[in-house]
Amino acid sequence: MMAKGTFGAINFATPTLDTTFAELEAAGVDIVQEPLDQPWGLRDCAVRDPAGNLVRIIQVR
């Protein structure tokens, strides 16, 4: 577990980022970054888990 505000993240990948994001948002998860197309070829978003850890979810395009 990492303290909120420290550098580091847990990363997951999914083939359906927008669906996953919609489910997390509907569940009331703390949203850090909405899905975004990155210039290096990924689409990603970021949330915080209940302990404050940063969780990044990616979809490779």
C-alpha positions, 0 to 999 in steps of 0.5 A, a space after each residue: 500500500 502506498 500513501 496518498 500523494 506518493 509517487 507510484 501506481 498500480 496498472 491494469 489493462 483492459 480491451 474495453 476501457 470506456 466500459 470499465 470506466 463507466 462501471 467504476 464511475 457508476 460505483 462511486 470510485 474516486 476518479 483522477 483522470 477520465 479516459 484520454 487518448 495518449 500520444 504514445 498509443 494508449 488510451 488510459 484513465 486513473 482512479 484511486 482505490 479506497 486506501 488512496 492508491 493510484 490505479 491506472 487502467 490502460 487500453 492499447 490501441 
